[in-house]
Amino acid sequence: MAQPPGGVMLARRGPEPAELLAALPVAVMVVDADGRIAQANAECELMLNLSERAMRGRSIGDVLPLPDEAAIREGRAFTAFDLALETSRGLRIRVDLAAVELVDHPGWRAITLHHAANSRRLGHSADRAAAARSAVGAAAMLAHEIKNPLSSIRGAAQLIADGAEPGDLTTLVIDEVDRVTALIDRMEDFTDTRPLPVEPLNIYPLLAHVRDAALAGFARGIDIQERFDPSLPRALANRDALLQVLINLMKNAATALGQRGERRITLTTSYRHGMAVAAGPGRPRSPLPIEICVVDTGAGAPEDIAEHLFDPFVSSRPEGKGLGLALVDKLVRDMGGIVQYSREGTPNETVFRILLPRAS
């Protein structure tokens, strides 16, 4: 509070709404009840390469044609990830979009746009570079994993050939062969293209089982918290596949926490009204309102591989084979959903977000 010479205390004026809008580090436009742009902040101008003055008063469809503009006009909450759009000037962008109604202003909407790369929407690598990276990773992993047991088997065979008693050497051979077989079995999980049967599923008994299994084993000593939506409807999913997905993500989180600092994993659920996501490139968006998150306080993936976490044979750990998250992605997609990775919150936490269809 400032005190003028006369001694009267004056309240310091806070920032105006327009100033707050301009300062936001996210592209925001405000659309009136007639679907015309009333305001756009600096980030929006930068993203669309168009000034607010040029946008103001124009229909949103004339500036940025949206495939579901009708849903936005009708006042429904709307969210879409990895949305490919083209502006009226021919600028092509790929964004995550959210539209919400403004309180006390019927029909008015605030629309936010994020570059899709910032959301770490992962799990679909269709480009040649990703394919090449996976092939190189596969060759390196197989060379490393198979060379060691073969060396042990050869050494044991040489000792037996030199007249040594088989004894424990035969056990060694069997163990090493079993190790190679187990690796091949894991890789064969990716070759199963049969449709995955799904059914209406109450996810809460499954989450309780996952939590108890984690606390009794790989997450012993870690604080596991829950933030659940008690009114969540049933998901359309496969119980065994979803159990495997959650166990894999929980193990991944527990490993990422290490042994120092705050060691916490949080399981969350929520219902995302209006959520519509493309499950793959070139595929139509479908509603995926059931959200399950595995959140941990670890450091997250290194920036150089964060965009490729769900590619096979990509791992942030020297001992990792890069198969766990790739299998998670496959199983979630087989259930008609998607899985995402992001760093969120203050301080940042690692979030693996599963989005699934709702059972009708």
C-alpha positions as CSV (number, residue, x, y, z in Angstrom):
1,M,0.0,0.0,0.0
2,A,1.3,3.5,-1.0
3,Q,1.0,6.4,1.4
4,P,0.7,9.9,-0.2
5,P,1.8,13.1,1.5
6,G,-1.6,13.6,3.0
7,G,-1.4,10.4,5.0
8,V,-4.3,8.6,3.2
9,M,-3.5,5.0,2.4
10,L,-4.3,4.0,-1.2
11,A,-4.8,0.4,-2.4
12,R,-2.2,-0.5,-5.1
13,R,-4.0,-1.3,-8.3
14,G,-3.7,-4.9,-9.4
15,P,-3.2,-5.9,-13.1
16,E,-6.1,-5.6,-15.5
17,P,-7.5,-8.8,-17.1
18,A,-6.0,-7.7,-20.5
19,E,-2.6,-7.4,-18.9
20,L,-2.9,-10.9,-17.4
21,L,-4.0,-12.3,-20.7
22,A,-1.0,-10.7,-22.5
23,A,1.4,-12.0,-20.0
24,L,0.3,-15.7,-20.3
25,P,3.0,-17.9,-21.9
26,V,0.3,-19.9,-23.7
27,A,-1.7,-18.9,-26.8
28,V,-5.2,-17.8,-25.8
29,M,-8.1,-16.4,-27.8
30,V,-11.4,-15.3,-26.4
31,V,-14.4,-16.0,-28.7
32,D,-17.8,-14.3,-28.2
33,A,-21.3,-15.8,-28.3
34,D,-21.4,-15.3,-32.1
35,G,-18.2,-17.2,-32.6
36,R,-16.2,-14.1,-33.3
37,I,-12.7,-13.4,-31.9
38,A,-12.9,-10.7,-29.2
39,Q,-9.3,-11.0,-27.9
40,A,-6.0,-12.8,-28.6
41,N,-2.8,-12.5,-26.6
42,A,0.7,-12.1,-27.9
43,E,1.5,-15.9,-27.8
44,C,-1.6,-16.5,-30.0
45,E,-0.4,-13.8,-32.5
46,L,3.0,-15.5,-32.6
47,M,1.6,-19.0,-33.1
48,L,-0.9,-17.9,-35.9
49,N,1.4,-15.3,-37.4
50,L,-1.5,-12.8,-37.3
51,S,-2.0,-9.7,-35.2
52,E,-4.8,-9.4,-32.7
53,R,-6.1,-6.4,-34.7
54,A,-6.4,-8.6,-37.8
55,M,-8.2,-11.3,-35.9
56,R,-10.6,-9.2,-33.8
57,G,-14.2,-9.3,-35.0
58,R,-13.6,-12.2,-37.4
59,S,-15.3,-15.6,-37.2
60,I,-12.9,-18.1,-35.7
61,G,-13.5,-20.3,-38.7
62,D,-12.2,-17.6,-40.9
63,V,-8.9,-17.4,-38.9
64,L,-8.4,-21.0,-37.7
65,P,-10.9,-23.5,-39.2
66,L,-11.7,-26.1,-36.5
67,P,-13.1,-29.6,-37.3
68,D,-15.4,-29.4,-34.3
69,E,-16.3,-25.8,-34.3
70,A,-20.0,-26.7,-33.8
71,A,-19.1,-28.3,-30.4
72,I,-17.4,-25.1,-29.4
73,R,-20.3,-23.0,-30.5
74,E,-22.8,-25.1,-28.6
75,G,-21.0,-24.4,-25.3
76,R,-19.6,-27.8,-24.7
77,A,-16.2,-28.3,-23.1
78,F,-13.8,-29.5,-25.8
79,T,-10.3,-30.8,-25.7
80,A,-8.3,-32.3,-28.5
81,F,-4.6,-33.5,-28.6
82,D,-2.3,-33.6,-31.6
83,L,-4.7,-31.7,-33.8
84,A,-3.4,-30.8,-37.3
85,L,-4.8,-27.4,-38.3
86,E,-4.2,-24.9,-41.2
87,T,-4.8,-21.2,-40.7
88,S,-6.6,-19.1,-43.3
89,R,-3.2,-18.0,-44.5
90,G,-2.0,-21.5,-45.1
91,L,0.1,-21.9,-42.0
92,R,0.1,-25.5,-40.8
93,I,0.3,-26.2,-37.1
94,R,-0.1,-29.2,-34.8
95,V,-1.6,-28.3,-31.5
96,D,-3.3,-29.5,-28.3
97,L,-6.5,-27.4,-28.1
98,A,-8.8,-26.8,-25.1
99,A,-12.0,-24.7,-25.1
100,V,-13.9,-23.7,-22.0
101,E,-16.9,-21.5,-21.4
102,L,-16.4,-18.2,-19.5
103,V,-18.3,-18.0,-16.2
104,D,-21.1,-15.5,-16.2
105,H,-20.7,-15.0,-20.0
106,P,-23.0,-17.5,-21.7
107,G,-21.7,-18.6,-25.1
108,W,-18.3,-16.9,-24.6
109,R,-15.3,-19.2,-24.8
110,A,-11.6,-19.2,-24.0
111,I,-9.5,-21.3,-26.4
112,T,-6.0,-22.3,-25.5
113,L,-3.5,-23.6,-28.1
114,H,-0.3,-25.5,-27.2
115,H,2.2,-26.8,-29.7
116,A,1.7,-30.5,-29.7
117,A,5.4,-31.2,-29.2
118,N,5.2,-29.5,-25.8
119,S,2.7,-32.0,-24.5
120,R,5.0,-34.9,-25.2
121,R,2.2,-36.7,-27.0
122,L,4.1,-39.9,-27.7
123,G,3.6,-43.5,-28.8
124,H,3.3,-43.0,-32.5
125,S,6.5,-42.9,-34.5
126,A,5.7,-43.3,-38.1
127,D,8.6,-41.4,-39.6
128,R,11.7,-43.0,-41.1
129,A,14.0,-41.7,-38.5
130,A,12.1,-43.4,-35.7
131,A,12.0,-46.7,-37.7
132,A,15.8,-46.5,-38.2
133,R,16.4,-45.6,-34.5
134,S,14.3,-48.7,-33.5
135,A,16.2,-51.0,-35.9
136,V,19.6,-49.7,-34.6
137,G,18.4,-50.1,-31.0
138,A,17.2,-53.6,-31.6
139,A,20.5,-54.7,-33.2
140,A,22.5,-53.2,-30.3
141,M,20.3,-54.7,-27.6
142,L,20.2,-58.1,-29.2
143,A,24.0,-58.1,-29.7
144,H,24.5,-57.2,-26.1
145,E,21.9,-59.5,-24.5
146,I,22.7,-62.6,-26.6
147,K,26.5,-62.3,-26.8
148,N,26.9,-62.7,-23.1
149,P,25.0,-65.9,-22.6
150,L,26.5,-67.4,-25.8
151,S,29.9,-66.7,-24.4
152,S,29.1,-68.4,-21.2
153,I,27.6,-71.4,-23.0
154,R,30.7,-71.7,-25.2
155,G,33.0,-71.5,-22.2
156,A,31.1,-74.3,-20.5
157,A,31.1,-76.5,-23.6
158,Q,34.9,-76.0,-23.9
159,L,35.4,-77.0,-20.3
160,I,33.3,-80.2,-20.8
161,A,35.2,-80.9,-24.0
162,D,38.5,-80.6,-22.1
163,G,37.4,-83.3,-19.7
164,A,35.9,-81.3,-16.9
165,E,33.0,-82.8,-14.9
166,P,29.7,-81.4,-16.2
167,G,28.4,-80.7,-12.7
168,D,27.2,-77.2,-12.4
169,L,28.2,-76.4,-16.0
170,T,25.1,-78.0,-17.4
171,T,23.0,-75.8,-15.0
172,L,24.8,-72.8,-16.3
173,V,24.1,-73.7,-19.9
174,I,20.4,-74.3,-19.1
175,D,20.1,-70.9,-17.2
176,E,21.8,-69.0,-20.0
177,V,19.6,-70.6,-22.7
178,D,16.5,-69.8,-20.6
179,R,17.7,-66.2,-20.5
180,V,17.9,-65.9,-24.3
181,T,14.5,-67.6,-24.6
182,A,12.9,-65.1,-22.1
183,L,14.2,-62.2,-24.1
184,I,12.8,-63.6,-27.4
185,D,9.5,-64.2,-25.6
186,R,9.3,-60.6,-24.6
187,M,10.0,-59.5,-28.1
188,E,7.3,-61.8,-29.4
189,D,4.7,-59.8,-27.4
190,F,5.0,-57.1,-30.1
191,T,4.1,-59.6,-32.9
192,D,0.7,-60.5,-31.5
193,T,-1.8,-58.6,-33.8
194,R,-4.9,-60.4,-32.7
195,P,-7.7,-58.0,-31.5
196,L,-7.7,-57.5,-27.8
197,P,-11.1,-58.2,-26.2
198,V,-12.4,-55.3,-24.1
199,E,-15.3,-55.2,-21.7
200,P,-16.9,-52.7,-19.2
201,L,-14.4,-52.5,-16.3
202,N,-14.5,-51.0,-12.9
203,I,-10.9,-49.8,-12.6
204,Y,-10.8,-49.3,-8.8
205,P,-10.3,-52.9,-7.7
206,L,-7.6,-53.1,-10.3
207,L,-5.9,-50.0,-9.0
208,A,-6.1,-51.3,-5.4
209,H,-4.4,-54.6,-6.6
210,V,-1.7,-52.7,-8.4
211,R,-1.0,-50.5,-5.3
212,D,-0.9,-53.5,-2.9
213,A,1.4,-55.4,-5.3
214,A,3.8,-52.5,-5.6
215,L,4.0,-51.8,-1.8
216,A,4.6,-55.5,-1.2
217,G,7.5,-55.7,-3.8
218,F,9.3,-53.2,-6.0
219,A,7.8,-50.0,-4.4
220,R,8.4,-51.0,-0.7
221,G,9.3,-47.9,1.3
222,I,7.8,-45.5,-1.3
223,D,4.9,-43.3,-0.4
224,I,2.0,-44.2,-2.7
225,Q,-0.9,-41.7,-2.7
226,E,-4.2,-41.7,-4.4
227,R,-6.4,-39.0,-5.8
228,F,-9.5,-40.6,-7.3
229,D,-12.7,-39.3,-8.9
230,P,-15.3,-41.3,-6.9
231,S,-17.9,-41.0,-9.6
232,L,-15.8,-42.3,-12.5
233,P,-17.9,-44.6,-14.8
234,R,-16.6,-47.9,-16.0
235,A,-13.9,-48.0,-18.7
236,L,-13.9,-50.1,-21.8
237,A,-10.7,-52.1,-21.4
238,N,-9.1,-55.5,-21.0
239,R,-8.4,-56.3,-17.4
240,D,-5.2,-58.3,-17.9
241,A,-3.7,-55.8,-20.4
242,L,-4.5,-52.8,-18.2
243,L,-3.0,-54.6,-15.1
244,Q,0.2,-55.2,-17.1
245,V,0.3,-51.6,-18.2
246,L,-0.2,-50.2,-14.7
247,I,2.4,-52.6,-13.2
248,N,4.9,-51.6,-15.8
249,L,4.3,-47.8,-15.2
250,M,4.5,-48.3,-11.5
251,K,7.8,-50.2,-11.8
252,N,9.1,-47.5,-14.1
253,A,8.2,-44.8,-11.6
254,A,9.7,-46.7,-8.7
255,T,13.0,-47.1,-10.6
256,A,13.0,-43.4,-11.6
257,L,12.8,-42.3,-7.9
258,G,16.1,-43.8,-6.9
259,Q,17.0,-43.9,-3.2
260,R,17.3,-40.2,-2.3
261,G,15.1,-37.2,-2.0
262,E,11.3,-37.3,-2.0
263,R,10.1,-40.7,-3.1
264,R,6.4,-40.5,-3.9
265,I,4.1,-42.1,-6.5
266,T,0.6,-40.8,-7.0
267,L,-2.2,-42.6,-8.7
268,T,-5.0,-40.3,-10.0
269,T,-8.2,-40.8,-11.9
270,S,-10.5,-38.2,-13.5
271,Y,-13.3,-37.9,-16.1
272,R,-12.3,-35.6,-18.9
273,H,-15.4,-34.1,-20.4
274,G,-15.2,-33.4,-24.1
275,M,-11.9,-35.2,-24.4
276,A,-11.3,-36.3,-28.0
277,V,-8.0,-37.7,-29.2
278,A,-6.7,-39.3,-32.4
279,A,-5.4,-42.8,-31.4
280,G,-3.0,-42.7,-34.4
281,P,-1.9,-40.7,-37.4
282,G,-4.7,-40.4,-40.0
283,R,-7.3,-41.9,-37.7
284,P,-10.4,-40.0,-36.6
285,R,-10.6,-38.6,-33.1
286,S,-12.7,-40.6,-30.6
287,P,-13.9,-39.7,-27.1
288,L,-11.4,-41.0,-24.5
289,P,-12.7,-39.5,-21.2
290,I,-11.4,-42.0,-18.7
291,E,-8.0,-40.8,-17.4
292,I,-5.6,-42.7,-15.2
293,C,-2.3,-41.1,-14.3
294,V,0.9,-42.5,-12.7
295,V,2.8,-39.5,-11.3
296,D,6.2,-39.7,-9.7
297,T,8.7,-37.1,-8.2
298,G,11.6,-38.4,-10.2
299,A,13.8,-36.4,-12.6
300,G,12.0,-37.6,-15.7
301,A,13.5,-38.7,-19.0
302,P,16.5,-37.0,-20.5
303,E,15.5,-34.3,-23.1
304,D,17.3,-36.1,-25.9
305,I,15.1,-39.2,-25.7
306,A,11.9,-37.8,-24.1
307,E,10.2,-37.6,-27.5
308,H,10.9,-41.3,-28.2
309,L,10.2,-43.0,-24.9
310,F,7.6,-45.3,-26.4
311,D,9.8,-46.3,-29.3
312,P,11.1,-49.9,-28.9
313,F,14.6,-50.3,-27.7
314,V,14.8,-46.7,-26.3
315,S,15.7,-46.5,-22.6
316,S,17.1,-43.9,-20.3
317,R,18.8,-46.6,-18.1
318,P,22.1,-48.3,-19.2
319,E,20.6,-51.7,-18.1
320,G,17.2,-51.0,-19.8
321,K,16.1,-52.9,-22.9
322,G,13.6,-50.3,-24.0
323,L,10.7,-52.8,-24.2
324,G,8.6,-51.9,-21.2
325,L,7.1,-48.6,-22.4
326,A,6.9,-49.8,-26.0
327,L,4.7,-52.6,-24.8
328,V,2.7,-50.3,-22.6
329,D,1.9,-48.2,-25.7
330,K,1.0,-51.2,-27.7
331,L,-1.4,-52.6,-25.1
332,V,-3.1,-49.2,-24.5
333,R,-3.6,-48.7,-28.3
334,D,-5.0,-52.2,-28.6
335,M,-7.6,-51.2,-26.1
336,G,-8.5,-48.1,-28.2
337,G,-6.7,-45.6,-26.0
338,I,-3.5,-43.7,-25.9
339,V,-0.7,-43.1,-23.3
340,Q,1.2,-39.9,-22.9
341,Y,4.3,-38.7,-21.1
342,S,4.8,-35.2,-19.7
343,R,6.5,-33.1,-17.1
344,E,4.0,-31.1,-15.1
345,G,3.5,-29.0,-12.0
346,T,5.7,-26.9,-9.8
347,P,8.1,-28.4,-9.0
348,N,8.0,-30.7,-12.1
349,E,6.7,-34.2,-11.7
350,T,6.7,-37.0,-14.2
351,V,3.2,-37.9,-15.5
352,F,2.3,-41.0,-17.5
353,R,-1.4,-40.4,-18.6
354,I,-3.6,-43.2,-19.9
355,L,-6.8,-42.2,-21.7
356,L,-9.4,-44.9,-22.4
357,P,-12.9,-45.1,-23.8
358,R,-15.9,-45.1,-21.6
359,A,-18.1,-48.2,-21.5
360,S,-21.5,-47.4,-22.9
